[in-house]
Amino acid sequence: MAQGLLEEHGHDPRRLKMAAICSVCSESFVAHMESFNDLLMEMAGD
């Protein structure tokens, strides 16, 4: 729903990423953040 609202207002919905990660899952958190950072860097180059 949040990504749909972004798109409705002219924003790229890929700029928002949500994930349910528990507090002891640091490896999963780091992997998600690295992936999201890579996407944002790619989008900045467009």
Backbone as CSV, one residue per row, in Angstrom:
resi,resn,N_x,N_y,N_z,CA_x,CA_y,CA_z,C_x,C_y,C_z
1,MET,0.823,-1.191,0.000,0.000,0.000,0.000,0.869,1.258,0.000
2,ALA,1.934,1.253,0.820,2.801,2.421,0.905,3.486,2.691,-0.435
3,GLN,3.924,1.624,-1.104,4.562,1.806,-2.404,3.555,2.320,-3.431
4,GLY,2.332,1.892,-3.339,1.280,2.385,-4.227,1.042,3.873,-4.040
5,LEU,1.060,4.315,-2.792,0.889,5.742,-2.515,2.045,6.553,-3.079
6,LEU,3.252,6.030,-2.945,4.400,6.732,-3.521,4.226,6.887,-5.023
7,GLU,3.837,5.796,-5.671,3.671,5.821,-7.119,2.571,6.795,-7.536
8,GLU,1.487,6.824,-6.786,0.388,7.752,-7.086,0.843,9.200,-7.041
9,HIS,1.816,9.487,-6.199,2.305,10.859,-6.043,3.562,11.132,-6.859
10,GLY,3.853,10.250,-7.813,4.946,10.495,-8.739,6.329,10.104,-8.262
11,HIS,6.403,9.282,-7.216,7.702,8.842,-6.697,7.943,7.382,-7.087
12,ASP,9.193,7.038,-7.254,9.560,5.664,-7.595,9.325,4.774,-6.371
13,PRO,8.432,3.788,-6.466,8.117,2.949,-5.306,9.287,2.080,-4.851
14,ARG,10.313,1.923,-5.682,11.478,1.136,-5.269,12.282,1.842,-4.174
15,ARG,11.989,3.123,-3.935,12.721,3.875,-2.918,12.290,3.505,-1.494
16,LEU,11.263,2.690,-1.379,10.783,2.241,-0.077,10.866,0.732,-0.022
17,LYS,11.525,0.225,0.997,11.617,-1.223,1.170,11.311,-1.533,2.632
18,MET,10.430,-2.476,2.845,10.077,-2.894,4.201,10.399,-4.367,4.366
19,ALA,10.939,-4.706,5.517,11.261,-6.103,5.804,11.092,-6.345,7.295
20,ALA,10.564,-7.482,7.643,10.429,-7.877,9.042,11.670,-8.683,9.416
21,ILE,12.520,-8.076,10.211,13.769,-8.723,10.611,13.860,-8.664,12.132
22,CYS,14.086,-9.798,12.765,14.159,-9.822,14.227,15.471,-9.189,14.707
23,SER,15.500,-8.812,15.957,16.642,-8.071,16.505,17.927,-8.890,16.590
24,VAL,17.840,-10.197,16.510,19.046,-11.026,16.577,19.527,-11.471,15.195
25,CYS,18.872,-10.994,14.154,19.206,-11.409,12.784,20.074,-10.350,12.100
26,SER,21.229,-10.072,12.657,22.068,-9.005,12.114,22.533,-9.306,10.695
27,GLU,22.811,-10.554,10.384,23.265,-10.892,9.029,22.177,-10.605,7.999
28,SER,20.949,-10.927,8.322,19.831,-10.661,7.432,19.641,-9.156,7.247
29,PHE,19.759,-8.404,8.334,19.627,-6.954,8.271,20.706,-6.358,7.371
30,VAL,21.940,-6.770,7.555,23.046,-6.258,6.747,22.825,-6.598,5.280
31,ALA,22.395,-7.809,4.986,22.142,-8.209,3.599,21.052,-7.351,2.967
32,HIS,19.976,-7.094,3.700,18.896,-6.253,3.182,19.387,-4.832,2.941
33,MET,20.162,-4.287,3.877,20.652,-2.920,3.729,21.633,-2.800,2.564
34,GLU,22.479,-3.776,2.378,23.415,-3.740,1.246,22.661,-3.818,-0.073
35,SER,21.669,-4.677,-0.141,20.861,-4.812,-1.351,20.117,-3.511,-1.655
36,PHE,19.541,-2.902,-0.633,18.798,-1.656,-0.805,19.745,-0.534,-1.215
37,ASN,20.915,-0.484,-0.614,21.903,0.527,-0.978,22.309,0.372,-2.449
38,ASP,22.537,-0.860,-2.878,22.900,-1.112,-4.274,21.802,-0.608,-5.220
39,LEU,20.544,-0.874,-4.875,19.428,-0.419,-5.690,19.391,1.102,-5.755
40,LEU,19.549,1.762,-4.610,19.515,3.223,-4.590,20.662,3.830,-5.401
41,MET,21.840,3.222,-5.312,22.983,3.703,-6.091,22.711,3.531,-7.587
42,GLU,22.105,2.412,-7.953,21.759,2.159,-9.357,20.740,3.180,-9.837
43,MET,19.751,3.475,-9.000,18.725,4.443,-9.373,19.309,5.848,-9.512
44,ALA,20.284,6.184,-8.687,20.913,7.504,-8.740,21.679,7.684,-10.049
45,GLY,22.136,6.576,-10.630,22.871,6.639,-11.888,21.969,6.749,-13.107
46,ASP,20.656,6.541,-12.924,19.706,6.604,-14.060,19.534,8.008,-14.544
